[in-house]
Amino acid sequence: MSASVPRRIVEALVRPLEPERARALEARWASLPAALRTPFQVFGRKTTGCAATIGMHPRCDFACRGCYLGTEANRVPPLPVGAIEAQLREIRGWTGPKGNVQFTDGEVTLRDPAELQALLRYARAIDLVPMLMTHGDSFRRRPGLLESLLVEGELEAISLHIDTTQRGRVGFQHPKDERALDPLREEFAALIRTARRTTGRSIRVAATMTVTRENLSQVGATVAWYARNRDVFRMVSLQPVADVGRTETSLQPVAVDDVWVDVGRALAPFTGTPHLEFPITMGHPACNRFASFLTLTWKSRPHADVFLPALRANEPRDAALAQRLSRLPLTGVAYRDR
């Protein structure tokens, strides 16, 4: 064991919340309107927000129907390593230590692997927590790429975007519905489990999905699939299609409430109710909604899992507990990166 390891442990015990992170949290909290400073607000209490890179690799090898990239993106060269490192330092100055940063752009896994590994290590070295945003097909086409990013790049978090608006996947060029992509999701789940086992590294995995009028009725079943495979996927982000970039005008938008009605029905076997609550907010509630759960699993009863809401919106005791927790010195500690 190197000398730096015990020192890091001692520092975490003696000063779990770094003064710089505490100042960043205070600044984010002060930026909120008074009406948003509620007991369930995590922005400025638990997190300083999330940032993203620009120009890491603008080109993408997919031609998705819903795409935020501009028409010129595939002709724009990636920025040099030094320019991305400068971005990361700017982000670090805003988020403070343990700040979340998305490695995103067009398709960042198309960048030179050695450069991508170096940028991941650099983010870690300046105390950021990077998440690699990807369509994931590079991992399918280039065996060993994910494992090398875990080991040489010290990657600990990825987000896989999978839905029927995508065009360009090997073996899934024109999926007729979301259920047709379940074999692909199974393939990714197996890939993640294998990478964890062979490298001995942990990796947190999220899934993102563009929601349109065409696949709205299939959202619930897709979320239920992720719930059954939560040993791999710990978060699902549902993103209603937006009229930006190269997005086809034929893709009709959906109402956020309609999305969550279907999700609530799909999770009812786990939660016991089709009605979801969204007490936790990050910034303005119109920007995002969170449904967070604690799960109970019995090995002897594999089909009797229960999802319990982390906090209940209309329960005074939960609000009081959240208020007390927000005043504790450890509230802003980033435990996952310890």
C-alpha positions in Angstrom: 0.0 0.0 0.0 1.4 3.4 -0.9 1.9 6.1 1.6 -0.8 8.3 0.0 -3.6 5.8 0.6 -3.6 6.0 4.5 -3.2 9.7 4.3 -6.2 10.0 2.1 -8.2 7.9 4.5 -7.1 10.0 7.5 -7.9 13.2 5.6 -11.4 11.9 4.8 -12.0 11.1 8.4 -10.7 14.3 9.8 -12.1 16.6 7.2 -14.8 14.8 5.2 -16.1 17.9 3.6 -13.4 19.9 1.9 -13.5 23.7 2.6 -13.4 24.3 -1.1 -16.4 22.1 -1.7 -18.3 23.7 1.2 -17.7 27.1 -0.4 -19.0 25.8 -3.8 -22.1 24.4 -2.1 -22.8 27.6 -0.3 -22.5 29.6 -3.6 -24.9 27.2 -5.4 -27.4 27.5 -2.5 -27.2 31.3 -2.5 -27.9 31.3 -6.2 -31.3 29.7 -5.7 -34.5 31.8 -5.3 -35.9 31.6 -1.8 -38.9 29.5 -3.0 -36.6 26.7 -4.2 -34.7 26.4 -0.9 -36.8 23.6 0.4 -35.9 20.6 2.7 -35.9 18.4 -0.4 -33.6 20.6 -2.5 -30.2 18.9 -3.2 -28.6 21.6 -5.3 -26.3 23.5 -3.0 -26.8 21.0 -0.2 -25.7 17.6 -1.6 -24.4 18.5 -5.1 -22.9 21.5 -6.8 -24.5 20.4 -10.1 -23.1 18.7 -13.2 -21.0 20.1 -16.0 -20.1 18.8 -19.5 -17.2 19.0 -22.0 -17.5 20.6 -25.4 -15.4 19.6 -28.4 -14.0 16.3 -27.1 -15.2 14.6 -30.3 -17.9 16.4 -32.2 -18.3 13.7 -34.9 -20.6 10.7 -34.3 -20.9 7.6 -36.4 -24.7 7.3 -35.8 -27.4 9.2 -37.7 -30.1 9.3 -35.0 -33.5 10.8 -35.7 -33.4 12.8 -32.5 -30.0 14.5 -32.3 -28.9 17.7 -30.6 -25.8 18.0 -32.8 -25.7 20.6 -35.5 -25.3 19.7 -39.2 -21.7 20.7 -39.2 -20.7 18.5 -36.2 -19.2 15.6 -38.3 -16.8 18.1 -40.0 -15.5 19.6 -36.8 -12.2 18.1 -35.5 -11.8 17.3 -31.9 -10.1 19.8 -29.7 -6.5 18.9 -28.6 -5.9 17.3 -25.2 -4.6 20.6 -23.7 -7.8 22.4 -24.6 -10.0 19.8 -23.0 -7.8 19.8 -19.9 -8.3 23.6 -19.7 -12.0 23.0 -19.8 -11.8 20.5 -17.0 -9.9 23.0 -14.9 -12.6 25.6 -15.5 -15.2 23.0 -14.5 -13.2 22.1 -11.4 -13.1 25.7 -10.3 -16.9 25.9 -10.6 -18.0 22.6 -9.1 -15.3 22.3 -6.5 -13.7 18.9 -5.6 -15.7 15.8 -6.4 -17.6 17.7 -9.0 -19.5 15.7 -11.6 -18.5 16.1 -15.2 -19.9 14.4 -18.3 -17.5 13.4 -21.0 -19.8 14.0 -23.9 -20.0 15.6 -27.4 -20.7 13.6 -30.6 -19.4 10.2 -29.7 -16.3 10.5 -27.4 -15.3 6.8 -27.7 -14.2 7.5 -31.2 -11.4 9.6 -29.9 -7.9 8.1 -29.8 -8.1 5.6 -26.8 -4.8 6.7 -25.3 -6.0 10.4 -25.4 -9.4 9.4 -23.9 -7.6 7.5 -21.1 -5.3 10.4 -20.4 -8.3 12.8 -20.2 -10.1 10.5 -17.8 -7.0 10.2 -15.6 -6.6 14.0 -15.7 -10.1 14.6 -14.5 -9.5 12.2 -11.6 -6.2 13.8 -10.8 -7.8 17.2 -10.4 -10.5 15.7 -8.2 -13.4 15.6 -10.7 -15.8 12.6 -11.1 -16.1 11.9 -14.8 -19.0 10.0 -16.5 -18.5 8.8 -20.1 -21.6 9.4 -22.2 -21.9 7.0 -25.1 -24.1 5.0 -27.5 -22.0 2.1 -26.4 -21.5 0.4 -29.8 -17.7 1.1 -29.7 -17.6 -1.4 -26.8 -19.4 -4.0 -29.0 -17.2 -3.4 -32.1 -13.9 -3.2 -30.2 -13.6 -5.9 -27.6 -11.4 -4.8 -24.7 -12.1 -1.1 -25.1 -14.3 -0.8 -22.0 -11.9 -2.8 -19.9 -8.9 -0.6 -21.0 -10.9 2.5 -20.0 -11.7 1.0 -16.6 -8.0 0.0 -15.9 -5.8 2.4 -17.8 -8.3 5.3 -17.8 -9.6 4.7 -14.2 -13.2 5.1 -15.5 -15.8 4.5 -12.9 -19.1 5.7 -14.5 -20.7 5.5 -17.9 -24.1 6.3 -19.4 -25.5 4.3 -22.3 -28.0 5.8 -24.6 -30.4 3.2 -26.1 -33.7 3.8 -27.9 -35.5 3.4 -31.2 -34.6 6.9 -32.5 -31.0 5.7 -33.0 -29.7 4.7 -36.4 -26.4 3.0 -37.0 -26.2 0.1 -34.5 -24.7 -3.1 -35.7 -27.5 -5.6 -35.8 -30.2 -3.1 -34.8 -30.3 -0.6 -37.6 -34.1 -0.1 -37.7 -35.7 -1.4 -34.5 -39.5 -1.5 -34.8 -40.1 -0.8 -31.1 -38.3 -0.6 -27.7 -38.9 -4.3 -27.0 -36.9 -5.2 -30.1 -33.9 -3.5 -28.3 -34.2 -5.7 -25.2 -31.6 -8.2 -26.6 -29.2 -5.3 -27.1 -29.8 -4.2 -23.5 -29.2 -7.8 -22.4 -25.9 -7.7 -24.4 -24.8 -4.5 -22.6 -25.7 -5.9 -19.2 -23.6 -9.0 -19.9 -20.8 -6.8 -21.2 -20.8 -4.7 -18.0 -21.0 -7.7 -15.7 -18.1 -9.4 -17.5 -15.9 -6.2 -17.4 -16.5 -5.9 -13.7 -15.5 -9.5 -13.1 -12.4 -9.6 -15.4 -11.0 -6.3 -14.3 -12.0 -6.4 -10.6 -13.2 -2.7 -11.0 -16.5 -1.3 -10.0 -18.4 0.8 -12.5 -21.6 2.8 -12.1 -23.9 2.6 -15.1 -26.8 4.8 -16.1 -29.1 4.6 -19.1 -30.6 7.4 -21.2 -33.6 7.2 -23.5 -35.1 9.8 -25.8 -38.9 9.7 -25.5 -41.2 10.6 -28.5 -44.8 10.2 -29.3 -43.8 7.0 -31.2 -42.2 5.2 -28.2 -44.1 6.8 -25.3 -46.3 3.7 -24.8 -43.2 1.5 -24.5 -41.4 3.6 -21.9 -42.9 1.7 -18.9 -41.9 -1.7 -20.1 -38.4 -0.4 -20.8 -38.1 1.1 -17.3 -39.4 -2.2 -15.9 -36.6 -4.0 -17.7 -34.0 -1.7 -16.2 -35.6 -2.3 -12.8 -35.1 -6.0 -13.2 -31.5 -5.5 -14.2 -30.6 -2.9 -11.5 -27.4 -4.8 -10.5 -26.1 -3.1 -13.7 -28.2 0.0 -14.3 -28.7 2.1 -11.2 -30.3 5.1 -12.9 -32.6 5.7 -16.0 -32.9 9.2 -17.5 -35.9 9.8 -19.7 -35.4 12.7 -22.0 -38.4 14.0 -24.0 -37.4 14.8 -27.5 -36.5 18.5 -28.2 -36.6 20.5 -31.4 -32.8 21.1 -31.5 -29.9 20.2 -33.8 -30.6 17.6 -36.4 -33.8 16.3 -34.8 -36.3 15.3 -37.4 -39.4 17.5 -37.4 -41.6 14.4 -37.7 -40.7 13.3 -34.2 -43.6 14.7 -32.0 -42.8 15.9 -28.5 -44.5 14.4 -25.4 -45.8 15.9 -22.1 -43.6 15.1 -19.1 -46.7 14.0 -17.1 -47.6 11.4 -19.8 -44.1 9.9 -19.5 -44.4 9.5 -15.7 -47.9 8.0 -15.8 -46.5 5.1 -17.8 -43.5 4.7 -15.6 -45.6 4.6 -12.5 -47.7 1.8 -13.9 -44.7 -0.2 -14.9 -43.1 0.1 -11.5 -46.3 -0.6 -9.6 -45.3 -4.3 -9.1 -42.2 -3.1 -7.3 -43.6 0.0 -5.4 -47.1 -1.2 -4.7 -48.7 1.9 -6.3 -48.9 3.4 -9.8 -48.5 6.9 -8.4 -44.9 8.2 -8.2 -43.8 11.1 -6.0 -41.0 13.6 -6.8 -40.0 15.2 -3.5 -36.3 15.6 -4.3 -35.4 18.5 -6.6 -32.2 19.7 -8.2 -32.5 23.3 -9.1 -35.9 24.1 -10.6 -38.5 21.3 -10.6 -39.6 22.2 -14.1 -36.1 21.1 -15.4 -36.1 17.6 -14.0 -37.9 15.1 -11.8 -36.5 12.4 -9.6 -38.1 9.2 -8.4 -35.5 7.7 -6.0 -35.9 4.3 -4.3 -34.3 2.0 -1.8 -34.6 -1.6 -2.8 -35.1 -4.7 -0.7 -34.1 -8.0 -2.2 -34.3 -11.5 -0.8 -32.1 -14.2 -2.3 -34.6 -16.8 -1.2 -37.4 -14.9 -2.9 -36.0 -13.5 -6.1 -39.4 -12.2 -7.4 -40.5 -10.5 -4.2 -38.3 -7.4 -4.4 -39.7 -4.2 -3.0 -39.0 -0.5 -4.0 -39.3 1.9 -1.1 -39.3 5.7 -1.9 -36.2 7.3 -0.5 -38.4 10.3 0.7 -42.1 10.8 0.6 -43.4 14.1 -0.6 -46.5 14.4 1.7 -45.0 12.9 4.9 -44.1 15.6 7.5 -41.7 13.3 9.2 -39.7 12.9 6.0 -39.6 16.6 5.5 -38.4 17.1 9.1 -35.7 14.5 8.6 -34.5 16.1 5.4 -34.4 19.4 7.1 -32.2 18.0 10.0 -29.9 16.2 7.6 -29.4 19.3 5.5 -27.9 21.0 8.6 -25.3 18.3 9.3 -21.7 19.0 8.4 -21.5 15.8 6.4 -24.5 16.6 4.1 -22.3 17.7 1.1 -19.8 14.9 1.3 -19.4 13.0 -1.9 -19.4 9.5 -0.5 -19.3 7.6 -3.7 -15.8 8.9 -4.6 -14.2 8.0 -1.2 
